[in-house]
Structures are given as C-alpha cells and as structure tokens.
C-alpha cells in the first residue's frame, strides 16, 4: 500500500519548544531523510510517495484549541519571508524570500504611556479576539515584554490587520500612533502588507508547492 505523509512539521512560536532552530532541525532532517530514499525500518528502501510539509504560511486565524502553536507552523512568515534556511533538495539553493512586497507605512499603534491603563482589559480582549496575540503567551517570542508591552502589541496587531485604519487605533484615547519601531529584542511588532502584495505571494507560493511535489515525485521515480 503506498504511503503519503499528509502533514508533518514543527511550529516556530506559541509553545516553549516551538522555535526557529528546532523547526529548522526537524524539517531539514525530514527532507534529507525523504530524499535519501532509505524509507523506514519496517519499509526500507520504500519512501513515502508524497510528503507535505505543514505549513507554507502561518495561519493567524486558526483555532488555538490544541495550543497557541497552531498558528505558527509556516516555513514562511505572513509577508512571504523565509523564517530560516531550508534546503528542499535543489543543490545549494535555499528558500527565497518574496520580492517587491508592498508594506503599509512604517507606523505602529501602541498604548500611550502617559495615560491610565487600568481599565484596558476589554480593549485588550477585543483586539486579541480578532488579531493574533498568541506570541504573548508563555513560551512565545513576545513572552515577558511586560503589561504595557502586551497592550501595545495587541493594539498594533489589530491596527495592522485592519490596514492601519485610523479608527482601529482608538481605544478611548489611551493609544497613540508612533513612527518609532516599538519592537523589543526578538519580539517584533509587525507592519502589515497590502492586499495586492499578499495576493501576489499567495499565487507564487501555490506554484512553489506544486513544483516541490513534482520534483519529489520525480526523485522517487528515479527520474530526478
């Protein structure tokens, strides 16, 4: 019976052991093993017909019922940038970043440090109910940036998701728009991309998936 690996991968955020180095080690090790045609101990020399890496992009709206890591399986970030060096078996060629990405202006919506933030809970909950705030939780890249940092991250996430609409940075006046990047260490405060940029990358990424599957299939058949 032919075997197909429907989805296999490693997340890069949202859990203590979900990080870039672990994800690269797992995925590169998997690819190297598949391309070696060694198969498994019970099926030596019989590799799977197809192997699907999970996943191409992060999914910021995916259910987190199994865990916050569910939104961070992509080998590319939301803007088409490779998260880490990964060789799919094309000689020395690694993943390529999406080119000519059209970002929104470099501005961020953050909490106003001069205002009273004691009643911000409802605003925080509302922002994170639509935008992805899972990186703020334990084990995430932004875990430990403090209460004000968490609030600013939530405010900015919804602001970028709504294409920097001025009304999305309101929050009863306890916010401000800054042109200074508020990122802290490895915690990156994102700037959104235009709809046109995402549509272009999605079309290119679909072609990449098909090409990878075709090349793997040819390799297994001994043609490539």
C-alpha positions as CSV (number, residue, x, y, z in Angstrom):
1,X,0.0,0.0,0.0
2,X,1.5,3.4,-1.0
3,X,2.1,5.7,1.9
4,X,1.5,9.5,1.8
5,X,2.5,11.8,4.7
6,X,-0.4,14.2,4.8
7,X,1.2,16.8,7.0
8,X,4.3,17.0,9.1
9,X,6.3,19.9,10.5
10,X,7.3,21.9,13.6
11,X,6.0,25.2,14.8
12,X,8.1,28.3,15.5
13,X,6.1,30.0,18.2
14,X,3.4,29.6,20.7
15,X,5.0,27.0,22.9
16,X,8.2,26.6,24.9
17,X,9.9,24.2,22.4
18,X,8.4,25.9,19.3
19,X,11.3,28.0,17.9
20,X,13.2,28.6,14.7
21,X,16.2,26.4,15.5
22,X,14.0,23.4,16.4
23,X,11.8,23.9,13.4
24,X,14.7,24.0,11.0
25,X,16.4,21.0,12.5
26,X,13.2,18.9,12.3
27,X,12.2,20.0,8.8
28,X,15.7,19.8,7.3
29,X,16.2,16.4,8.9
30,X,12.9,15.2,7.5
31,X,13.7,16.4,3.9
32,X,17.1,14.9,4.0
33,X,15.7,11.5,5.1
34,X,13.0,11.6,2.5
35,X,15.4,12.4,-0.3
36,X,17.8,9.6,0.8
37,X,15.1,7.0,-0.2
38,X,16.0,5.0,2.8
39,X,12.4,4.5,3.9
40,X,11.7,3.3,7.4
41,X,12.9,0.4,9.5
42,X,9.7,-1.6,8.5
43,X,9.8,-0.4,4.9
44,X,13.5,0.0,3.9
45,X,14.0,1.5,0.5
46,X,10.3,2.4,0.1
47,X,10.0,6.1,0.9
48,X,6.5,7.7,1.0
49,X,5.1,8.7,-2.4
50,X,4.5,12.3,-1.2
51,X,5.3,14.3,1.9
52,X,3.5,17.5,2.7
53,X,5.3,20.0,4.9
54,X,3.0,21.7,7.3
55,X,2.7,24.5,6.5
56,X,3.7,27.1,3.9
57,X,2.4,30.2,5.9
58,X,1.4,30.9,9.4
59,X,-2.4,31.0,10.0
60,X,-3.3,33.9,12.3
61,X,-7.0,33.0,12.5
62,X,-6.6,29.2,13.1
63,X,-8.2,27.7,16.2
64,X,-5.9,27.5,19.2
65,X,-7.9,24.8,20.9
66,X,-5.0,22.3,20.6
67,X,-2.5,25.1,21.6
68,X,-1.2,28.5,20.7
69,X,1.4,26.9,18.4
70,X,-1.3,26.0,15.9
71,X,-0.9,29.4,14.3
72,X,2.8,29.2,13.8
73,X,3.6,26.2,11.6
74,X,4.7,28.1,8.4
75,X,8.1,27.9,6.9
76,X,7.4,31.5,5.6
77,X,6.1,34.4,7.7
78,X,2.9,36.2,6.7
79,X,4.8,38.5,4.4
80,X,6.5,35.8,2.4
81,X,9.9,36.0,4.2
82,X,11.6,32.6,4.9
83,X,11.8,32.1,8.6
84,X,15.0,30.1,8.4
85,X,17.4,28.5,5.9
86,X,15.8,25.3,4.4
87,X,17.1,23.2,1.5
88,X,14.4,21.3,-0.3
89,X,16.9,19.2,-2.3
90,X,17.7,21.6,-5.1
91,X,21.5,21.5,-4.7
92,X,22.7,24.5,-2.7
93,X,19.5,26.6,-3.2
94,X,17.6,27.6,-0.1
95,X,14.2,29.1,0.4
96,X,13.8,32.5,-1.3
97,X,12.1,35.5,0.2
98,X,9.1,37.0,-1.6
99,X,10.3,40.1,-3.6
100,X,8.8,43.5,-4.0
101,X,6.5,43.1,-1.0
102,X,4.4,46.2,-0.6
103,X,4.3,47.1,3.1
104,X,2.0,49.6,4.8
105,X,3.7,52.7,6.1
106,X,6.2,52.3,9.0
107,X,3.9,53.3,11.8
108,X,2.6,51.4,14.8
109,X,-0.4,51.8,17.2
110,X,0.7,51.5,20.8
111,X,-0.5,52.3,24.3
112,X,0.0,55.9,25.4
113,X,2.4,55.6,28.4
114,X,1.0,58.9,29.8
115,X,-2.5,57.5,30.2
116,X,-4.1,55.4,32.8
117,X,-4.2,51.8,31.5
118,X,-6.0,50.3,34.5
119,X,-9.3,49.7,32.5
120,X,-7.7,48.4,29.3
121,X,-8.8,44.8,29.8
122,X,-11.8,45.0,27.5
123,X,-9.8,46.7,24.7
124,X,-7.1,44.1,25.0
125,X,-9.6,41.3,24.8
126,X,-11.4,42.8,21.8
127,X,-8.1,43.3,19.9
128,X,-6.9,39.8,20.5
129,X,-10.3,38.3,19.6
130,X,-9.6,39.4,16.0
131,X,-5.9,39.7,15.7
132,X,-3.3,37.1,16.7
133,X,-1.8,37.6,20.1
134,X,-0.6,34.1,20.8
135,X,3.1,35.1,20.7
136,X,2.4,37.0,24.0
137,X,1.7,33.8,25.9
138,X,4.1,31.6,27.8
139,X,6.8,30.3,25.5
140,X,6.1,32.8,22.8
141,X,8.6,35.2,21.2
142,X,7.0,38.2,23.0
143,X,6.5,36.5,26.4
144,X,8.0,38.7,29.0
145,X,7.7,42.2,27.4
146,X,5.5,43.4,30.4
147,X,1.9,44.5,30.7
148,X,2.3,47.8,28.7
149,X,4.2,45.9,26.0
150,X,1.4,43.3,25.8
151,X,-1.2,46.1,25.5
152,X,0.8,47.8,22.7
153,X,1.3,44.5,20.9
154,X,-2.4,43.8,20.9
155,X,-3.3,47.4,19.8
156,X,-0.8,47.2,16.9
157,X,-1.9,43.8,15.8
158,X,-5.5,44.9,15.2
159,X,-4.2,48.2,13.7
160,X,-2.1,46.4,11.1
161,X,-4.8,43.7,10.4
162,X,-7.3,46.5,9.6
163,X,-4.8,48.1,7.2
164,X,-3.9,50.9,9.6
165,X,-7.4,52.3,9.5
166,X,-7.3,55.3,11.9
167,X,-10.5,54.1,13.7
168,X,-8.8,50.8,14.6
169,X,-6.3,52.8,16.7
170,X,-8.8,54.5,19.0
171,X,-9.3,52.5,22.3
172,X,-11.0,55.5,24.0
173,X,-7.9,57.7,23.6
174,X,-5.4,55.6,25.6
175,X,-3.3,55.0,22.5
176,X,-1.0,56.8,20.1
177,X,0.5,56.2,16.6
178,X,4.2,56.2,16.6
179,X,6.8,56.2,13.8
180,X,9.4,54.7,16.1
181,X,9.6,50.9,15.9
182,X,8.4,49.6,19.3
183,X,9.9,46.1,18.8
184,X,11.7,44.7,21.9
185,X,14.5,42.3,21.4
186,X,13.2,39.2,19.5
187,X,9.6,40.4,19.9
188,X,8.8,42.0,16.5
189,X,5.9,44.5,16.3
190,X,4.6,43.8,12.7
191,X,3.8,46.2,9.9
192,X,1.1,44.9,7.6
193,X,1.2,44.3,3.9
194,X,-1.2,45.5,1.2
195,X,-3.8,43.1,-0.1
196,X,-2.1,43.2,-3.5
197,X,1.2,42.0,-2.1
198,X,-0.4,39.1,-0.3
199,X,-2.4,38.1,-3.4
200,X,0.9,38.0,-5.4
201,X,2.7,36.0,-2.8
202,X,-0.1,33.5,-2.4
203,X,-0.1,32.9,-6.2
204,X,3.6,32.4,-6.2
205,X,3.6,30.1,-3.2
206,X,0.9,27.9,-4.7
207,X,3.2,27.4,-7.7
208,X,6.1,26.6,-5.3
209,X,4.1,23.9,-3.6
210,X,3.2,22.2,-6.9
211,X,6.9,22.4,-8.1
212,X,8.2,20.8,-4.9
213,X,5.7,18.0,-5.1
214,X,6.5,17.3,-8.7
215,X,10.3,17.3,-8.1
216,X,9.9,15.0,-5.1
217,X,7.7,12.6,-7.2
218,X,10.3,12.6,-10.0
219,X,13.1,11.9,-7.4
220,X,11.2,8.9,-6.0
221,X,10.7,7.5,-9.5
222,X,14.4,7.8,-10.2
223,X,13.9,10.5,-13.0
224,X,15.4,13.4,-11.0
